[in-house]
């Protein structure tokens, strides 16, 4: 597909690369068209959106194997729990992993910092030894004051807190085990957080 065929003419180089990559992928899609809707290995992963994490590789997944839910920090937000509940109730997953990671961007700011930045500008901010700052100071919004950004001050504690939140949710059956891990971005290894997994044991 060339640029003239795209509905959105203001496309970027990245936009075109994605469209081209999809065309190549679709050419050899083959038997994947027969994959069932429920995940065949009956488990789900809640993890971070960080571009360095590839759950398919670090957890050995192929298409159709598992549900992967991603957000900033891999946090057990209301929406993440909504997805997990659907994953079990309607699609049969029976085990869940919560996987955070080292060097997570969510450790480098607080709700107050991002709210202040957004109140003054919606453009991408920069960071240096003095902290975060806006490049421009125009076009901001105070809507961020209504959002909990679920920042992280301690990775181990955040894993434990998220597993506890999931396990204590009234829509989550007690028989679902929830495992807590931290992915090491320097080694690619999953490091178990024993207290989180203990909290997450099936009853």
C-alpha positions in Angstrom: 0.0 0.0 0.0 1.4 3.4 -1.0 0.8 6.8 0.6 -1.9 7.7 -1.9 -4.0 4.7 -0.9 -4.0 5.7 2.8 -7.2 7.4 4.1 -5.1 9.6 6.4 -2.9 11.4 4.0 -0.9 13.1 6.8 0.9 9.8 7.5 4.4 9.5 8.9 7.2 7.2 8.0 6.3 5.1 11.1 2.7 4.9 9.9 3.7 3.6 6.5 6.1 1.1 8.1 3.3 -0.3 10.2 1.0 -0.6 7.2 3.7 -2.3 5.1 4.7 -4.7 7.9 1.0 -5.7 8.3 0.7 -6.4 4.6 3.7 -8.7 4.8 2.4 -10.4 8.0 -1.1 -11.0 6.4 0.5 -12.7 3.4 1.6 -15.6 5.5 -1.3 -15.6 8.1 -2.4 -19.1 7.1 -3.7 -21.4 9.8 -3.8 -18.5 12.4 -7.2 -17.7 10.9 -8.5 -20.8 12.7 -7.4 -19.8 16.2 -10.1 -20.0 18.8 -11.3 -16.9 20.8 -10.4 -18.3 24.3 -6.6 -18.4 25.0 -5.5 -22.0 24.6 -3.1 -22.0 27.6 -5.7 -20.4 29.8 -3.7 -17.7 31.6 -3.3 -14.0 31.5 -0.5 -11.5 32.1 -0.8 -8.0 33.4 2.4 -6.1 32.5 3.8 -2.8 31.6 3.6 -1.0 28.2 7.4 -0.4 28.2 8.8 -1.0 24.7 11.6 -3.1 26.1 9.2 -5.8 27.3 8.0 -8.4 24.9 5.7 -10.8 26.7 5.6 -13.2 23.7 9.4 -13.7 24.1 9.9 -13.5 27.9 6.9 -15.8 28.6 7.2 -18.1 25.5 3.9 -17.1 23.9 2.5 -17.7 20.4 -0.7 -16.2 19.0 -3.7 -17.6 20.7 -1.9 -18.7 23.9 -2.7 -16.1 26.5 -4.3 -12.8 27.3 -1.8 -9.9 27.7 -3.0 -6.8 29.4 -0.7 -3.8 29.3 -0.7 -0.3 30.8 1.8 2.2 32.2 3.5 0.3 35.0 1.5 -2.9 34.6 -0.7 -1.7 37.5 -3.9 -3.3 38.7 -6.1 -0.4 37.7 -9.9 -0.6 37.5 -9.6 -1.1 33.8 -7.0 -3.8 34.1 -9.2 -5.7 36.6 -12.1 -5.3 34.3 -10.1 -7.1 31.6 -9.0 -9.8 34.0 -12.5 -10.4 35.1 -13.7 -10.8 31.5 -10.7 -13.0 30.8 -11.8 -15.5 33.4 -15.5 -15.2 33.4 -16.1 -15.4 29.6 -12.9 -16.7 28.2 -11.7 -19.2 30.8 -8.3 -18.1 32.0 -7.5 -19.8 35.3 -4.1 -18.3 36.3 -2.8 -14.7 36.2 0.6 -13.1 36.3 1.4 -9.5 37.4 4.7 -8.6 36.0 6.4 -5.2 36.7 10.0 -4.4 35.7 13.2 -2.8 36.7 14.0 0.8 35.5 10.3 1.5 35.0 9.4 5.1 34.0 6.6 5.1 36.6 9.3 5.3 39.3 10.6 8.7 37.9 7.6 11.0 38.7 4.7 11.4 41.0 1.1 12.4 40.5 1.9 15.9 41.6 4.7 16.2 39.0 2.7 15.0 36.0 -0.4 17.0 37.0 1.7 20.2 37.3 3.3 19.5 33.9 -0.1 18.8 32.2 -1.7 21.9 33.7 0.8 24.0 31.8 1.3 22.1 28.6 0.2 18.9 26.8 3.4 18.7 24.7 6.0 16.1 25.5 8.2 17.1 28.5 11.9 16.7 29.0 13.9 15.6 32.0 17.5 16.3 33.2 19.4 16.3 36.5 17.0 18.9 37.8 13.9 16.9 37.0 11.0 17.1 34.6 10.1 20.3 32.8 7.9 21.5 30.0 9.5 22.6 26.7 6.6 24.9 26.2 4.2 26.5 28.6 0.9 26.7 26.6 -2.2 24.7 26.0 -2.3 22.8 29.3 -5.3 21.3 31.1 -6.2 20.7 34.8 -8.1 17.5 33.9 -5.1 15.5 35.2 -6.1 16.3 38.8 -8.9 13.8 38.4 -6.6 11.0 37.4 -4.6 8.7 39.7 -1.5 7.8 37.6 -0.5 4.9 39.8 3.1 5.9 40.0 5.6 3.6 41.7 8.0 4.4 44.6 9.0 0.8 45.3 8.7 -2.0 42.8 8.4 -4.9 45.3 5.7 -3.1 47.2 3.8 -2.2 44.1 3.8 -5.8 42.9 2.5 -6.9 46.3 -0.1 -4.1 46.4 -1.4 -5.0 42.9 -1.7 -8.7 43.7 -3.5 -7.9 46.9 -5.9 -5.6 45.0 -6.7 -8.2 42.4 -7.1 -11.0 45.0 -9.4 -8.9 47.2 -11.6 -7.7 44.4 -15.2 -8.9 44.8 -15.4 -10.0 41.2 -12.3 -12.1 41.4 -12.8 -15.8 42.5 -10.6 -16.9 45.3 -9.5 -20.0 43.4 -7.5 -18.1 40.8 -3.8 -17.9 41.6 -2.1 -14.6 41.0 1.7 -14.7 40.7 3.9 -11.6 41.2 7.2 -11.1 39.3 9.6 -8.4 38.3 11.2 -8.5 34.8 14.9 -7.5 34.8 15.5 -5.3 31.8 19.2 -6.0 32.0 19.1 -9.8 32.0 15.6 -10.6 30.6 14.9 -12.8 33.7 11.6 -12.9 35.6 12.3 -12.6 39.3 9.6 -13.9 41.6 8.4 -11.7 44.5 7.6 -14.5 47.0 5.4 -12.3 49.2 3.2 -11.3 46.2 2.9 -14.9 45.1 2.0 -15.9 48.7 -0.7 -13.3 48.8 -1.9 -14.5 45.4 -2.3 -18.2 46.3 -5.5 -19.8 45.3 -7.9 -20.6 48.1 
